[in-house]
């Protein structure tokens, strides 16, 4: 076994609930939730969501408003709308060969699905953790295609699902953004930077207080407890952006969650 394989076997996050299934719907839900949310919050949200919508058929029978209520305070609620739209598409036409045909699914999510659901030996999605590990090991800021090639080489002989999850977990647990634990890293002897890559940047999120995200969240929070609220009670710009994202409906001054 390679050093990375040994490390993953002993220290990987095997207890995460969504790691115990290869059902494409369950994996898609987990990946969409994890895209912009901390693992700890998804550990609570994913089981609850899957209890409500365990299958594509159950999800497709719901309304987008139902999904938004189930989504709760995970943030970036457009993701819930995309999941609902994906469920409707798959229920009608089946799973596409290319997951990127589904709403909101980009190259990372598509690669992660192929690796976890199909155990595709050629598939690997590049999330922020994997990108950080790979670029530190090779000591270069790389474009996506080069990261893919390097990740496959670095993780050998791991392939498919195990390769994706091993690199992802290594970035989340050991090769962290600010304080990498290089002495605990199975790739330390191969790493050209030992955790210090010149040119690495970490984007800072704008403060939530007073932001458009807060204004939008206030509206959706109200609708999760009251099916109808007065439009005049809320920020007009926030209302407009939610209408554009198909996350609310407004008629005669009354705001409701969408039915279709």
C-alpha positions as a Python dict, from the first residue, in 0.01 Angstrom:
ca = {
    (1, 'X'): (0, 0, 0),
    (2, 'X'): (114, 353, -74),
    (3, 'X'): (168, 598, 212),
    (4, 'X'): (-144, 793, 106),
    (5, 'X'): (-350, 474, 96),
    (6, 'X'): (-235, 376, 445),
    (7, 'X'): (-311, 724, 578),
    (8, 'X'): (-657, 728, 420),
    (9, 'X'): (-740, 383, 558),
    (10, 'X'): (-645, 493, 910),
    (11, 'X'): (-751, 859, 915),
    (12, 'X'): (-1004, 920, 636),
    (13, 'X'): (-1348, 1054, 726),
    (14, 'X'): (-1517, 716, 678),
    (15, 'X'): (-1786, 794, 936),
    (16, 'X'): (-1955, 1061, 721),
    (17, 'X'): (-2303, 927, 645),
    (18, 'X'): (-2294, 997, 271),
    (19, 'X'): (-1973, 798, 238),
    (20, 'X'): (-2179, 481, 300),
    (21, 'X'): (-2376, 497, -25),
    (22, 'X'): (-2314, 508, -397),
    (23, 'X'): (-2674, 606, -477),
    (24, 'X'): (-2639, 897, -723),
    (25, 'X'): (-2923, 1101, -569),
    (26, 'X'): (-2782, 1072, -217),
    (27, 'X'): (-2430, 1158, -337),
    (28, 'X'): (-2556, 1451, -545),
    (29, 'X'): (-2738, 1595, -243),
    (30, 'X'): (-2423, 1565, -31),
    (31, 'X'): (-2200, 1727, -293),
    (32, 'X'): (-2440, 2017, -352),
    (33, 'X'): (-2468, 2077, 22),
    (34, 'X'): (-2092, 2057, 75),
    (35, 'X'): (-2012, 2298, -209),
    (36, 'X'): (-2039, 2609, 11),
    (37, 'X'): (-2110, 2472, 359),
    (38, 'X'): (-1896, 2331, 640),
    (39, 'X'): (-1894, 1955, 681),
    (40, 'X'): (-2020, 1982, 1039),
    (41, 'X'): (-2340, 2153, 925),
    (42, 'X'): (-2396, 1906, 643),
    (43, 'X'): (-2358, 1616, 889),
    (44, 'X'): (-2677, 1744, 1053),
    (45, 'X'): (-2864, 1859, 741),
    (46, 'X'): (-2801, 1569, 502),
    (47, 'X'): (-2972, 1291, 703),
    (48, 'X'): (-3276, 1512, 765),
    (49, 'X'): (-3305, 1605, 399),
    (50, 'X'): (-3263, 1245, 284),
    (51, 'X'): (-3529, 1129, 529),
    (52, 'X'): (-3773, 1367, 360),
    (53, 'X'): (-3657, 1295, 4),
    (54, 'X'): (-3488, 953, 0),
    (55, 'X'): (-3546, 893, -371),
    (56, 'X'): (-3564, 1083, -697),
    (57, 'X'): (-3935, 1004, -712),
    (58, 'X'): (-4000, 1156, -370),
    (59, 'X'): (-3796, 1462, -460),
    (60, 'X'): (-3967, 1510, -796),
    (61, 'X'): (-4310, 1496, -631),
    (62, 'X'): (-4221, 1790, -405),
    (63, 'X'): (-4237, 2160, -487),
    (64, 'X'): (-3935, 2391, -493),
    (65, 'X'): (-4088, 2558, -189),
    (66, 'X'): (-4078, 2226, -3),
    (67, 'X'): (-3709, 2197, -86),
    (68, 'X'): (-3638, 2548, 38),
    (69, 'X'): (-3806, 2470, 370),
    (70, 'X'): (-3607, 2146, 402),
    (71, 'X'): (-3289, 2332, 308),
    (72, 'X'): (-3329, 2550, 614),
    (73, 'X'): (-3036, 2778, 695),
    (74, 'X'): (-2766, 2601, 496),
    (75, 'X'): (-2725, 2915, 287),
    (76, 'X'): (-2701, 2977, -87),
    (77, 'X'): (-3060, 2849, -135),
    (78, 'X'): (-3030, 2851, -514),
    (79, 'X'): (-2865, 2514, -459),
    (80, 'X'): (-3196, 2375, -326),
    (81, 'X'): (-3372, 2495, -641),
    (82, 'X'): (-3109, 2327, -858),
    (83, 'X'): (-3153, 2000, -669),
    (84, 'X'): (-3528, 2011, -721),
    (85, 'X'): (-3484, 2086, -1091),
    (86, 'X'): (-3235, 1799, -1121),
    (87, 'X'): (-3477, 1560, -951),
    (88, 'X'): (-3751, 1653, -1198),
    (89, 'X'): (-3518, 1600, -1494),
    (90, 'X'): (-3391, 1262, -1373),
    (91, 'X'): (-3738, 1139, -1278),
    (92, 'X'): (-3853, 1213, -1632),
    (93, 'X'): (-3549, 1117, -1841),
    (94, 'X'): (-3310, 921, -1620),
    (95, 'X'): (-2956, 1008, -1516),
    (96, 'X'): (-2753, 1170, -1794),
    (97, 'X'): (-2419, 1023, -1897),
    (98, 'X'): (-2268, 1367, -1835),
    (99, 'X'): (-2374, 1495, -1495),
    (100, 'X'): (-2297, 1851, -1605),
    (101, 'X'): (-2624, 1845, -1797),
    (102, 'X'): (-2799, 1883, -1460),
    (103, 'X'): (-2871, 2234, -1322),
    (104, 'X'): (-2591, 2378, -1111),
    (105, 'X'): (-2356, 2082, -1167),
    (106, 'X'): (-2010, 2196, -1273),
    (107, 'X'): (-1694, 2008, -1352),
    (108, 'X'): (-1600, 1940, -989),
    (109, 'X'): (-1939, 1799, -888),
    (110, 'X'): (-1960, 1595, -1208),
    (111, 'X'): (-1616, 1447, -1146),
    (112, 'X'): (-1694, 1377, -782),
    (113, 'X'): (-2015, 1199, -882),
    (114, 'X'): (-1842, 988, -1144),
    (115, 'X'): (-1575, 888, -892),
    (116, 'X'): (-1810, 811, -603),
    (117, 'X'): (-2107, 664, -789),
    (118, 'X'): (-1934, 483, -1076),
    (119, 'X'): (-1587, 445, -926),
    (120, 'X'): (-1465, 576, -1261),
    (121, 'X'): (-1084, 524, -1273),
    (122, 'X'): (-1044, 837, -1485),
    (123, 'X'): (-1264, 1064, -1274),
    (124, 'X'): (-1152, 1313, -1014),
    (125, 'X'): (-1322, 1636, -910),
    (126, 'X'): (-1095, 1921, -808),
    (127, 'X'): (-1226, 2091, -495),
    (128, 'X'): (-1034, 2349, -293),
    (129, 'X'): (-877, 2082, -71),
    (130, 'X'): (-749, 1868, -356),
    (131, 'X'): (-622, 2171, -544),
    (132, 'X'): (-427, 2286, -238),
    (133, 'X'): (-268, 1944, -182),
    (134, 'X'): (-166, 1903, -545),
    (135, 'X'): (-28, 2253, -592),
    (136, 'X'): (175, 2233, -273),
    (137, 'X'): (318, 1895, -366),
    (138, 'X'): (429, 2012, -713),
    (139, 'X'): (506, 2370, -601),
    (140, 'X'): (309, 2543, -878),
    (141, 'X'): (-21, 2723, -933),
    (142, 'X'): (-188, 2506, -1198),
    (143, 'X'): (-489, 2530, -1431),
    (144, 'X'): (-761, 2269, -1382),
    (145, 'X'): (-644, 2020, -1649),
    (146, 'X'): (-293, 2014, -1502),
    (147, 'X'): (-432, 1970, -1148),
    (148, 'X'): (-629, 1669, -1270),
    (149, 'X'): (-321, 1507, -1424),
    (150, 'X'): (-104, 1578, -1120),
    (151, 'X'): (-369, 1453, -875),
    (152, 'X'): (-396, 1121, -1056),
    (153, 'X'): (-18, 1079, -1051),
    (154, 'X'): (24, 1184, -687),
    (155, 'X'): (-245, 946, -561),
    (156, 'X'): (-128, 632, -745),
    (157, 'X'): (-217, 350, -708),
    (158, 'X'): (-549, 479, -570),
    (159, 'X'): (-818, 532, -834),
    (160, 'X'): (-1178, 647, -860),
    (161, 'X'): (-1365, 689, -534),
    (162, 'X'): (-1075, 619, -298),
    (163, 'X'): (-844, 857, -484),
    (164, 'X'): (-1094, 1143, -468),
    (165, 'X'): (-1179, 1095, -102),
    (166, 'X'): (-820, 1035, 12),
    (167, 'X'): (-691, 1358, -144),
    (168, 'X'): (-996, 1550, -26),
    (169, 'X'): (-957, 1427, 332),
    (170, 'X'): (-584, 1494, 331),
    (171, 'X'): (-650, 1857, 238),
    (172, 'X'): (-925, 1895, 497),
    (173, 'X'): (-741, 1729, 787),
    (174, 'X'): (-365, 1767, 730),
    (175, 'X'): (-281, 2000, 440),
    (176, 'X'): (-496, 2280, 576),
    (177, 'X'): (-492, 2637, 442),
    (178, 'X'): (-320, 2816, 729),
    (179, 'X'): (-144, 2560, 949),
    (180, 'X'): (-57, 2247, 750),
    (181, 'X'): (55, 1951, 962),
    (182, 'X'): (341, 1852, 737),
    (183, 'X'): (496, 1604, 979),
    (184, 'X'): (171, 1405, 972),
    (185, 'X'): (141, 1412, 594),
    (186, 'X'): (195, 1090, 397),
    (187, 'X'): (317, 1300, 104),
    (188, 'X'): (576, 1497, 302),
    (189, 'X'): (878, 1337, 137),
    (190, 'X'): (738, 1409, -210),
    (191, 'X'): (614, 1762, -134),
    (192, 'X'): (826, 2039, -287),
    (193, 'X'): (686, 2315, -66),
    (194, 'X'): (625, 2147, 271),
    (195, 'X'): (305, 2348, 300),
    (196, 'X'): (437, 2688, 188),
    (197, 'X'): (340, 2765, -172),
    (198, 'X'): (417, 3115, -292),
    (199, 'X'): (123, 3280, -460),
    (200, 'X'): (-147, 3089, -271),
    (201, 'X'): (-447, 3306, -192),
    (202, 'X'): (-754, 3250, 23),
    (203, 'X'): (-1061, 3447, -72),
    (204, 'X'): (-1229, 3630, 215),
    (205, 'X'): (-1606, 3631, 228),
    (206, 'X'): (-1775, 3967, 281),
    (207, 'X'): (-1937, 4018, 625),
    (208, 'X'): (-2286, 3866, 654),
    (209, 'X'): (-2428, 4145, 872),
    (210, 'X'): (-2594, 4407, 655),
    (211, 'X'): (-2529, 4212, 335),
    (212, 'X'): (-2766, 4113, 58),
    (213, 'X'): (-2723, 3754, 179),
    (214, 'X'): (-2866, 3856, 515),
    (215, 'X'): (-3158, 4041, 352),
    (216, 'X'): (-3240, 3741, 133),
    (217, 'X'): (-3203, 3504, 426),
    (218, 'X'): (-3446, 3711, 635),
    (219, 'X'): (-3715, 3675, 369),
    (220, 'X'): (-3670, 3301, 331),
    (221, 'X'): (-3659, 3252, 708),
    (222, 'X'): (-3995, 3430, 736),
    (223, 'X'): (-4143, 3206, 466),
    (224, 'X'): (-4029, 2891, 642),
    (225, 'X'): (-4260, 2977, 933),
    (226, 'X'): (-4536, 3167, 750),
    (227, 'X'): (-4660, 3063, 406),
    (228, 'X'): (-4755, 3421, 311),
    (229, 'X'): (-4577, 3743, 408),
    (230, 'X'): (-4615, 4105, 305),
    (231, 'X'): (-4367, 4222, 41),
    (232, 'X'): (-4363, 4571, 195),
    (233, 'X'): (-4196, 4429, 508),
    (234, 'X'): (-3874, 4344, 324),
    (235, 'X'): (-3589, 4490, 121),
    (236, 'X'): (-3717, 4545, -237),
    (237, 'X'): (-3382, 4462, -395),
    (238, 'X'): (-3354, 4137, -199),
    (239, 'X'): (-3706, 4045, -309),
    (240, 'X'): (-3614, 4111, -671),
    (241, 'X'): (-3304, 3892, -661),
    (242, 'X'): (-3504, 3607, -504),
    (243, 'X'): (-3767, 3639, -778),
    (244, 'X'): (-3493, 3625, -1042),
    (245, 'X'): (-3352, 3310, -880),
    (246, 'X'): (-3702, 3156, -875),
    (247, 'X'): (-3687, 3121, -498),
    (248, 'X'): (-4002, 3322, -423),
    (249, 'X'): (-4322, 3435, -594),
    (250, 'X'): (-4484, 3775, -540),
    (251, 'X'): (-4844, 3855, -633),
    (252, 'X'): (-5061, 4143, -513),
    (253, 'X'): (-4799, 4240, -257),
    (254, 'X'): (-4788, 3890, -102),
    (255, 'X'): (-4470, 3680, -99),
    (256, 'X'): (-4487, 3299, -111),
    (257, 'X'): (-4247, 3015, -179),
    (258, 'X'): (-4258, 2885, -538),
    (259, 'X'): (-4491, 2601, -633),
    (260, 'X'): (-4319, 2520, -964),
}
